[in-house]
């Protein structure tokens, strides 16, 4: 589910993301759901009484904004739901947006909800009818609705049922029984489900509410592991006992939960809200949820300050609510979706919360409030040197733990474990261990002990050895954020004005500043990548980056506005991917400016003098002079020619490509826009000959077979002539001089066959047939492939039998081919270079074909055995040591019951491919099903060996076996 979908559904009123921070290890995003409290006063439908069985679901949807009744509106609880409307609400409840791909259902082309049908198709939840239709106007049955929801919740099919109208073998029985056991659905009567009845609007909303929206309250966790939720008692599945251990009782007090149960056992947790409805307000000590490796199959929301999550896998998203004012910690936490620190619109950006991570991977971290990100990893303090994925198992606890006291220190938490159990101590708490068989005990609060850490416990901050002076912050922006990355390497995307720093131990991989916002940077003096602007921006304000650093690569996007890079430092490569103006205030140096075709550097900069900060353009070490700021006058003087004589060579091994070297040192001063290279085969080239357009001076690859205005095809020993003409922006051409002309003698016609070999390994044992492996290889580096041709030269007439191309040094299998007696078969191999030029071939001949002889009957198999392998099958083992010499292709096995098996008399037969020793299971289920084979019968097997020319052996006793068919036992 997308972030916007979740917020629309659950977190209404929260604004879009400010900064996205990606930790070094990317993880996949999973769909999830997160419930929100129901408002106390919401509008109502006039036909939904407060005590109606469906009122809770309808009013919850109104509170969430899914339903929006106006005064006097009716809900229509008995309205029948169509497949189309049910699919829409079902997809919305799953957080699915309309698919951009067209639905494959044949009858929904003009349906406004077709995008939702396609989204359900892509999720594997909508299959339609066998004729390829969806039939959105048909009503939905209760069985169909149960099947869809059980599949979406990944419930295990249940076989036992209390409904007499739900047959155990029906297609919907597993889904109905599973939803019944979880308490989501009930029958229309105690023993009647009515699977064929249509589902109404009130049933639909209630069913989806119970499945995906309804949350419950955790009231208590007893010492014996009993969990009290909304007055009901449950036990945790073994996989969730770590989450519901009694030591988590305090932090889970009044937490909201969505879960799946089987009878009274909680088997899955889909959503967990810690601090639901201010349940943990007033808590001043750090609270720890130690899940001991449990997995939450959806979303977690932390709505309380000073919370630590430990040893948990979150398959959905993690939301940190605005109530986190000072600290949040994660230790051994893996989030498969994304982590969002939800915006507090009233919080000043100078208020920075601490987000501490230890051995944790929070996926993509989206910060909508100012935050100090700190990776706590004493075992590996160098940022970026290891994966942040969940890797360290939690400390063992409970029975089975070896004697002793285990201690784990997490930020804000001390965890003590022995064979009696585990106890978590927050900072400032005290306790003792009565014995090694009893868990540690926490001394009640306010024990009357006074403790002040000595000064040595407060380390002095380390000052970087090479500090970077921060630039002045941009105080003109309001509503900005502040982010600090410590002891980690961060990738950031800024959507609002942002201040970013790395401290002394952090670093930056990539920064993206979206159009219309700004980012002020201080910290590590090296940044890998900076992306300025939005590729889709065509107007409005550009993006601004301010800081002091050296940046390896900068990409400037957008086709409108002005992007600003106020940098003290050097940019390795600055790549322009749009037409937005660029401003470079400050002491910025650019080693290489990369421009797209057709973009002139003079037109790129908002301040023409900024061009003087560029050392090279498109890799050419030419620093153009900044143009005058006065009004330019049209230049009617044509450019001069090249500054030195052009040189041309034929590209090695090519009959169609030439390499031309153009040197034009004063091209910028002359206003040269492009060059045309005219080419001729006879005499000097003129402007009426075909040409190749060149955008900049340098080494150019001229393709003679792709010239504009014609193709030049020189033959061996012919001279090809080139004339270069320079054109300025007004289209004025230069007058060619001796420097602008070059020629080359064409004297190489493609690759040679030097070092080329071809061989044939014939594997077809039949006379007058050839088949096998053709191997061709070349030692030349400019040969990319080999053209293989098979030719029959009988009676001096060349007949091509086959032709194919293979990579050099490759073996190709050749299918069986008939060859007449005394004919000559020739295999030719020719080298092909990277331009498609074919060189001379080498040959391999196969001659002196044997005269055809009478095909003798093959002998039979060497040995044969049969054993019983199952209640419906037997295993046949054939050994035939001289199968290849006999030309055997396959074996035909005849099967008969209570009589010898033969071609004339058999109940069934199978074919088995040739081999020396073959073991094959023979399926006899059809004989059993057709009442041919019974217990006590004898099954007879006879094997014939069949050659490639379809000649069969005459069976002997060695080729026969039989099996007594009794009762099968393992």
N, C-alpha and C positions, 0 to 999 in steps of 0.2 A: 504494500500500500504506500502511495506517495505521502510525503510529509504534509502537503496541502490537503490531501484527502482525510488524513487523520485529524487535522485541526478542524476541518469543516465539520467532521462528525463528532469529535469529542471535546475539542478545546476551543470552542467558539469565542471570538473576541481577542485571541492572541495574535500578534502581528507576525509578519514574515521574518525570515531569518536575517540576522545582521552579518554574521561571519561564519563561514564553514571552515573548520580546521580538520584536515585529514591527517591521521597518524600514519606512520610509515607503512604499515601492512594493511592493504585494502581487504575488506571482507564484503561478502555479498549482503544485500538488504532483504529482509524478510518482512512479510505482511504481518500486521498486528492490530490490536484494538485497545482502546483505553477509555473506560467509562468516565462520565462527568456527573456531578451531582445534579439532581433535578431541582429546578427552581420551585420556590414555595408557592408563587402565584403565577399561574399561566392561564392563557385563554382555553376555553373548553368548547367541545362540540355539544350541541343541544341534545343529541340522541346518544350520548355516552354518560349514563348515570355514574355517580361516584362509586357505587358498590357493584358495578358490572364486573364480571370476571375478566374482561379485557381492558378495563379502565386504566390499570397500572401501566400497561404497555403503551396505550395510546397517549396518556399524559406524559410519559417519559419521552416519547418521540416528539411531542409538542415542545417540551422543555429543551430538547436538543436541537430544535429548529428543523427537524425532518418533516414534521407536519406543521402547517401554519394556518390554523382556522381563524376566520374573521367572525365578527359578532353575528350570531344567527346561523352559522354554517352547520351542516349535518355531516356526520362521518359515514353513515351507511354501513353499519356493522354486518349486515346480511348480504351485501353485494358480493356476487360471485367473482373470484379473481381469475383473470385470463392468464395464459402462460406468459404472454408478453409483459403484463404488469407485475406478475410475481417475479419474473426474471429481473426486471428493473430493480425492485426493492431488494431482492436477494443479492444482486451484484453490488448495489449501494451499501448494503450491510457488510459486505466483505471488503469494502474500500476499493472496489474495482472501478476505474474510470473507463469511459467508452473507448474501445480499441480503435486505433487508427487504421487497422487492417480491415478490409471488407469481410463481412460474414460469408461463410461458404453455404449457408442455408439458401435454397433456391427461391424462397417465397418472402424474403424480408428486404428486398432491395430498396423499397420506398418506405420502409418502417422507420419512424424517427427513433426507435429504441434499438435499432440493429447493432449499434456500437456496443451496447451492453450484452447483447446475445453473443457477439464475437468475443468479447472479453471473457464471458463464461466458457465459451468454446476453448479459448487459449488456456484457461485454467483447468481444463479437463472436466468441467461440471455441466456442460450442456451438449447433448449428443443428437437431439432431434429424432426424426423418424427414418426408417430404412430408405424411403424414397428421396432423402436429402432435404426435406422440408422441416421447418420449426413449428408452424401452425400456431402463431402467437395469439390468435383469437379464440382458440379452444380453451375451455375452463381447465384449471389445474385440479387434479385429484389429491386426496390426502396422502395416498401412497407415493405419488410423484414428489410432493413437497417433502415428505420424510426422507425419500431417497436422496434428493439434492442436498438437504441440510446435513444428513449423516455423512455424505461424501465430503462436504466442505469442512466438517469438523474432524475428519479422519477418524471416525469412530469405528471400533472393531465390531463386525457383525455378530449379533447374538442369536442363538438358535432357539432358546426357550422363550415361549410366548404364553400370555394369559388370555389372548384373544382367540376365540374360536373361528373368527373369519379371517385369520392371518395364517394360511397354510405354511408349514415349515419349509416347503420347497418353492414357495412363491418368490418372484424376483425382488419383492420389497420387504420380505420378512426380516432379513438381517438388519435393515435400516430402521424399521418400525420398532423392533425389539431393543435395538441399541438406544434409540431416543427415549423409549419408555424407561429403560433401566437408569438413564441419567436424569429422569424427572422432567425432561423438556416437553414431552408430549404425553397425552393421555387419551384413552378411548372415549367414545360417545356413551358407552355404558361399561360396566365392570368387565364384561367379557366380549365386548364388541368394539372394534376399531373403525369399521366402515371405510376400508381403503379406497373404495370406488366412489365415495361421495366427493362432490366438489368442495373446495376450500373457500371460505368466505374471507372478507376483508378483515374482520375482527380476529379470525383464526390466524391469518397470515401475519398481522402485526404482532400478535402474542407469540407466535412460534419464532419469529425472527428476533423479537425482544429477548425471549428466554435463551435463545441460542447464542446471540452475539452482543447483547447490550446490558442485560441485567447484572447488577453487581450485588454482592452480599457482604456482610460485616463480620470480621473475625472478632468474636467476643472474648475468647479465652483459649489457652493451650494448657492442659493439665499435665502434671508431672508424668502420668502414665502414657502420654502421647495423644490423648483424646483432644480433638479440636472442636470447639463450639462455634458454629457459624449460624447466625440468625436463629438461635435456640435449638438447632439440630446438632447432634453429635456425629462426628466423622473420624475416621482413621486415615493416616497418610499411606499411600503406596510406598514401598521400599525406596523407590527413586526420589521421593519427596520428603523422607523423614528428616533429612538435614535442614530443609527449609522450615519444617514445623517442629523442630526440637524445642523443648521448654525454655532454653536459654534465649530464644528469639521472642519470647512472650511479650516483653516490654515494647520492642520496636514494632511488633505486629498488632499492638493494641488498637482496636477499632479500625484496622486496615480494611480497605475495600478489596474484594477479590471476585474474579470470574474464574470458575473452575469446572472441570468435567468429573463426574463421579460415576462409579459403578456400584450400585446399591449404596452402602455407607462408606465407601472407600474413595478418597480423592486420588484420581489417577493422572490428572493434568491440571496445571494452572495456566490460564490464558492471559489474565491481567491481574496486576497487584498494585494497589495505591497505598504507599506508606505515608502516614500522616493525613489520612482522609478526613475531610471536614474538621481540620485543626485538631485532630486527636492527640498530636504530640506537642501542642503548644505548651509552653512552660517548662519543657525539658531543657536543662542547661548543660548537662553532660553529653558527650558524644555517644550516640546510640549506634549499635552495630547489628547488622543482619548478616549472620554467618550461615550461608545455605549449605555448606559442606558438599559442594559439587552438584547441587540440585539444578534442574533446568526449568526455566519458565518459558512456556511455548507461546509467548506473546509479548505484551508491553508491560514495563514497570514504570510507575510514576513516583518520584520521591518528592513529597510535599511537606518537608520539614528540614530545618537547618541542622547542621552538625550530625550528619548521618554517614556511616560507612557501610558500603556493600562489600561482602567478602565471599569468595568461592562460589560464584553463581554464573550460569550461562543464561543469557537473555536472547531468545531467538527472534524477538521483535525489536522494538525501539525502547530506549530509555529516555524519559522526560524528567528533567530537573526543574521543579517549579520555582517561581519567583520567591517563595518563602525561604529558599537557600540564600541567606544573606552573607554568611561568612565562610563556611567550610563544607566541602563534600569530598569524600575519599572513596576510592575503589581499589580493592586488592584481589587479584586473581578473578577479575570480572571480564567476561567476553560478551560483547553486544554484537549480534549478527545484523542488526539494522543500523540505525543511527542514533546518536545521543544529542538531545536538544536541550539547551539551557534556556527555558522559555522567558520571553521578554517581560521585564517589569517596567512599564512605561513611566512610572514615577521615580525610578531610581536614577540618581546622577551617574554619569559614566565614570566619575572618579571613585565611586564605591566599587571595589574590586573583590570578588569572592575567590577563595582558594579552591581549586579543583586538583586534588592530589591523586596520582595514579601509581600503583605498584603492580608490575607484572600483569597489566590489564590492556585490553584492546576494546575501545569504545566505538569502533567503526568510524563513520564520519561524524565529527563533533561540531555541532552547529551552535554557536554562541550568540545569543541575543542580549546578553548582559556582559559587562566588563568582567574579565576573569584572569586569574593567574594560573596557568597550566603548569603543573610540576610533576615530573616523573621521578618517583622515589624508587631507586634500585641500587642499594648499596653494593650488591654483588657485581654490578656492571654499570659504573657511573658514566661511561662515555656514551653520549647520545648517538642513536642511529646505528649501534653496533650489534643489535640483536632484534629479533622479532618481538613484537609486543603481544603476540597471541597468547591465549591461556595455555600455560604449560606446566606450572607447578601444582601438584596435587595438594589438597588440604591435609593438615595434620590428622592422623587417625584418632578416633575417639571411641569410647565405650568398651564393651567386652571384647577381648581378643587383643587389646593393646598390650605390648610388653610392659612389665613393671617399670615405673619411673615417672617423672614429671616432664611433660613436653611443653615447651614455651614457644609461642610465635608472637612476634611484635609486628603489628601493622600500624599505620599512621592513626593515632588516636585510640588504639586498641591493644590490649595484652590478652592473649588467649592461652589459658592453662588447661592441659589435658592430661588425664591419667586413665587407668583402666576403669575407673568409676564413672567417667564422663568428662564433659567440657564445660568450662565457665569462662565468660568474657568479662574482662575488667576494663572499664573506661578510665581515661586519665583522671587521677585524683582518687580513685577507689582503692580500697585495701581489703585484704582477705587472708585466709590461711587454708592449709590442706590437712584435714583431720587424720587421714591415713591414705596409703597408696590405693586402697580399694574404694574410697569415697571421693567424689568430685570436689574440687576446691569450693570454698564457701566465701561469699562476699560479705564483709562486715556491713551491717546496716549503715545507711547514710548518716552523716554528721556524727562520727565516732568521737569527736572531741580531740582529734590529733591535729597538731600544727606542723606544717612542713613547708619550708621555703628553699627552693633549689639554690645551691651555692653558685657564685658567679661563673665558675668553670662550665656549668651546664648550659650557659648561654653563649654560643660561639660568636666570634666577631665575623661579620660578613667579609667574604673574600673580594678584594678589588681586582678587576681584570688587569693583566699586565699591559695590555694595549687598549686603553679605553677609546671608545668612539664618541666624540662630542655630539650630543643629540642636536638636531636642528630645532629651530623654534616651532612649537606646535601651532597648528592651524586653529585659531580660536574663533574663526568666523563660523564654523560649523556647529550645529547643535544636535543633540540626540545621538552623539557618537558613542563608540564603545572603546574599551581599552582591553588589550589582550597581552599577556606575558607568557612566553614559552620557556620553561626551564628544564634542562636536562633531557631535552627531546628535540627531534627535528620535525617541524610543522610545515604543512602546506595550507595556505589560507586563501579564502575567497571573501572579499569585503563587499557588502551590499549597502552599508551606511558608513558615514565618516568614522574612521577607526584609527586608534593609536596602537601600534604593535612594537613590542620590545622582546628581546630574547634573554635578558639577563646575561650572566657570565658563562652559562653552561648550555644554552639553547642554540638552535640554528634554524635557518629557513631553507626549505627545498624550493617551494614555488609560492608566489603571491599573485593573486588575481584581483584587480580593482575594477569593479563594474562601472559602466558609464553612469555619470551623474553623481559619483561619490568620490571620496578621497581617502588616502591612507598615509599616515605619518609613521616612519620607521626609525627605530634606534636599536642598536645591538650588534650582533655578529657582523663583521665587515664584509662577509661574503654571502651572496644570494645566488642560488642556481638559476632561477627563472622568474621573470616578471611579465605578467600579461596585463596590458592596459586596454580598457574599453571592451565593449560588447560587440561581437561580429554582426549582430542583428541591428545595432543602433544605426539609424539613418539620419537622425536629427537630435537636437537637444544638447545638453551639456556633456562634455567629455569627462574623462577620469583624470585624477591627479595623484601622483606619487611623490612624496617628499622624504628624503633620507640621505644618509651618508654610508655608502657601501660600494663594492665592486660587484657587478651583475654579469653573469656569463651570457645570458640570452634574454632579450626583451622582444616581445611581440606586441605591436600596436594594431588594434582592431577598430572597426567602425567606419561609417561613410558619412559622418556629420559631426559638427562640433569640433572642439579643440581638446586634444589630450595633452596633459602636462607632466613632464618628468623633471622634477626639481631635485637633481642628484649631485652630490659631491662624490665623484668617483668615476670609474671607467665602465663602459658597457662593451662587452666583447663583440656581440652581434646584435644589431637592432633591425628587426624584420617588420616591414610594413605590409599589412594585409587588408588595407582599405584605402579610403581617400580622405580620412579625417586629417585636419591640420595637427601639427606637432609643435609644442613649445618646449624649449630646453633652457629654462633659466638656471643659473648656478654654474658651477665649474664641472661640466660634464664633458667627457671625451668618448667618442664612438669609434671603435676600431674598424668596424665593417657595417655598412648600411646596405640592406638588401631591399630592393624595390621590385614590385611586380611590373610586368611588361606594360609599357605605355605611360607609366607614372614618372614625371620629371622631378628631380630633386629640388629644383627651384620652386616648384609649386607645392612642395610638401610642408615647408616650415612656415609657421605663423610669423616668425622673425627671420627674414632672409639671412641675417648674419649667423644664425645657428648652423648653417651649412658648413661654416669654417671649423666646426667641432668634429667633422667627419673625416677620418683618415682614408677610407676606401669605400667605393660604391660597387656592390655586386662582385666583391673580391678583387677589383682592379685598384691597385695602389695609386690612385689619382685623387688628389684633393682639389675639387673644383673651387674656384674663387666665388665668394658670395656675390650675388648680383647687386647692382646698385639699387638703392631704395627710391631713386627718382623715377618718374614716369618713363617706362621703356619706349624707345622709338623703334619702329619697324626696321629690320636689317635686310636690305635688298642685295647685299653682297653675297654671292654664292660661296660655300665653303671651298677651301683648297683641298688638294688630294691628301694621300697618306704621307706620313712623316718619314717613312722608310719603305724600301721596296717590298711588295708583297711576295710571299713564298708559298709554293704549293707542292704537295707530294700526293702520290696515289696511296690510299690507305692499304696497308699490308693485307694481301689476300683478297682484296675486294675488286670487283669489276665495275662497281657503281658508285663508290665513295671516294672523295678527294678531301684532303686536309689542307685548309688555306689559313695562313697566318697573316693577320691584318694589324699593322702598327700605326696608330694615329694619336700622337702625344698631345696635339692641340685641339682635339675634337670638341672639348667643352667650350674653349674660347671661340671656336668657329661655329658653335651652335649646331653641331652635327646631331641629327635625330636618329638616323639609321643608314644602312648601306644596302646597295643592291649589287650582287655579284653576277655578272652576265657571263654565259658559258657558250662556247662554240666549238664545233668539231673541225671546221675548215676555216683557217685564217683567224685573224684577231676578232674577239667578241665585241659586239656593238650593243647599243641600247635596244635594238630590235630583236636580239636573241633572248632565249629563255634565261630566267634569272632566279637567284636564291636570295631571300631577304635576310639581312643580318642586323640585329638590334644594337650590338656593341662590338668594338674592336676586340681582337684577341684571336685565339685559335678556334677555327670554325670547321665543322664537318659539313661538307657540301654533298648532297645526295643527287647525283646526276639523273636518277630515274624518278625524281619527284620535283623537278624544276617547274616553277610557274611559267606557263606559256609554252611548254614543250618538254620532251625527254631527250637527253643526250645519251647515245649508246655507242661509245667508242669501241673499236676493235683493236686487236694486238698491233703494236708498233705505230699507233695513230697518236697524234699530238692533240691535246685538249687545251684550249685557250680560255683565260679568265680575265675579265676587266671589272674593277671595283669602282663604283660611283657613290660618293657621299651625298646625302640629302639633309638639308636643315629643316627646322620646324615649319618653315613656309613652303617647303617642297622644292627649294632651289637645288639643282644638282651641281656637283663639282665637275670640272673638265679633266678627264683622265690624262695622266702623264705616265712616264716610264715606270714610276713607282707603283702605279695603280694597275699594272698588267703583269701577268704571270702565266706560265704554261708548263705542262708536264707531258712526258711521253708515256703512253699507256702500253705497258709491255708485260703485264702479268694478268693471266686470265683465270683467277681462282686458285683453289688449293691443289696440291699435287697428291699422287698416291704413294709417295715415299713412306715406308713403314706401315703400309696398309695391308692387312691380312684378312682372309675369310676362310672358314672351314665348315664342314658339314659332318655331323655325327648321325648316321642313319640308324633309327631304332625300329623301323617297321620290318618285321621278319618275313612278310609275305613277298613272294616274287612279283616283280613289276610294280611294286609300290614303294614309295619313299616317304619317310616322315622322320622328324627328329629335331635336332638343335642346330641352328645356324649361328655361328659366332663370328662377328666382325670387329676389328679393333684397328685404331690408328694411333700413331705416336706423335702426330703433329698437334701443336697447341692451338692452332687457329681452326682446326676441324671440330665442329660442334656435333655433327651427326653423320650417319652413314646411310646411303641409299642402297638397298639390297634388291636385286632383280633376279628372278628365277626364269631361265629360258630353256626351251627344248629345241635342240639343233638338229633334229632328225632330218635326214636327206637334205642337208644344207639349207633347210628352211628354219628361220628363227621364229619361234612361237613363244611369246611371253606368257608364263603360267601364273606369276605372282609378282607383286612389287610392294615394298613397304620401307619406311624409314625408322631407324632405331638409333638410340644414343650410342656414341662411340664406346667401344669396349663393352658390348652388351650381347647377350645370347637371346635369340628369339626362337620360339617353338614353331615348327612348320607342320601343318596338318598333312595327313596322308594324301599323296598325289600319285595318280597312275602314270607310269612311264612305259612306252612301247618297247618291245624287244630290240636289243642292239642299238638303242638310241643313245644320244649324247645329251646329258643334262648339265647345264652350266649355271653356276651361281655367281653373279657379278656384284661387286661392292664398290661404290664410288663415294669419295669424301665430299661432305657438304660443309661450307664454312658458315660463320655467323650471319653472313649477308644472303645466304641461300645459293651461293655459287657452287656448282657441281664440278668436281675435278674428274680426271681420268680414272677408270675403274680397274680393279684386279679381278681375276676369275678363279673359280674352283670347279673342276669338272668331275662328273661321275659317269663312267662308261662301262662297257662289257656287261650288259645286263644278262642274267641267266635266262636260258630258255624256260618257258613254263613247263612244269612237270605235273604229273598227276598228284593231286593233293591226297595224301594218305589219311586214313582215319586215325585220330589221336587215340592214345591209350587212355585208360581211366585215371582216377586219383590214386595216390600212394596209400592213403588211409582215410577212414571216415569214422566218426563217433558222434553219438547223440546223448544228451542228458537233459533232465527236467530242470527248468530254471524258475518257473512260477506256476501259478494256478492256470495260466492261459498260454504259456509259451515253453519252448524247448530250445536248447543251445546246440547248434550243429558245428562241429569242427572238421575242416577239410584240410588235408595235407597233400600237396602235389609238387614234388621236388623238381620235376622236369617240365613244368608248365610252360616256361619260356621257350625251351627247345621245341616243344610240341606246337607252338603257336597258339596257345589257348587264349581266348578272349574273355570268357566267363563260364560259369557253371549254372546248369539248369537243374533245379531240385524239384522232383515230383513227390507229392505227399498223398498217401492213401490210408484208409482205416480198415483194419482187419483183412487186408489183402495186399499182395505185392503191388508196389507203385511202379507205373511205367507211363510212357507217352500216351498209350491207348487207355490206360486205366489209372485215374488219379482224381482226388477230390480238390486239390489245390496245387499250385506250383509257385516258386520264386526263382529269380535270377540273382546270382552273386558274382561280383567282379573277381578277376583272376588274382591269385597270390600263391605264395609257397605254403603258408599256413594261415588259414582264415577261420575266425570264430564269429558266428552269426546267430543272433537270436531269431527263431522262427515263431511268428505270432500265429497261434491256432485259435484265436478267439472266434473267428468267423465260423469254423467248424463246430465249435461249441454252441454258438448262437443259432446255427441252422439245424441243430439237433442231429448232427452227423457223428460227433465224437462224444463218448460217454465214459464215465469211470469204469474201468475194467477192460476197455478196448485196447487194441494194439495199433500204434501208428507206425507205418512203414515209410521209409525215405529212400529214394533212388536218385543218384547224382550222375548227370551226363556232362562231360567236358566239351565245350563248344569252341571251335577255332575262329579266327578272324574271318574266314571264308564260310562260316556257318556250317561246318562239318562237325557232327557230334560223335562222341565215342560210344562204343557198344558196352552197356553196363555189365559188369561181372559182380561176383559176390563182394569184392572189395569196395564197390561203389554203392553198397546197400547197407542200411542200418534200420533197426526198429526200436520202439520204445513202448513199454507197458504203461498205459495211462491209468494210474491209480489216484488215490486221494493225495493231494500235494501237502507236504509238511516241510517246514523250514528245519 
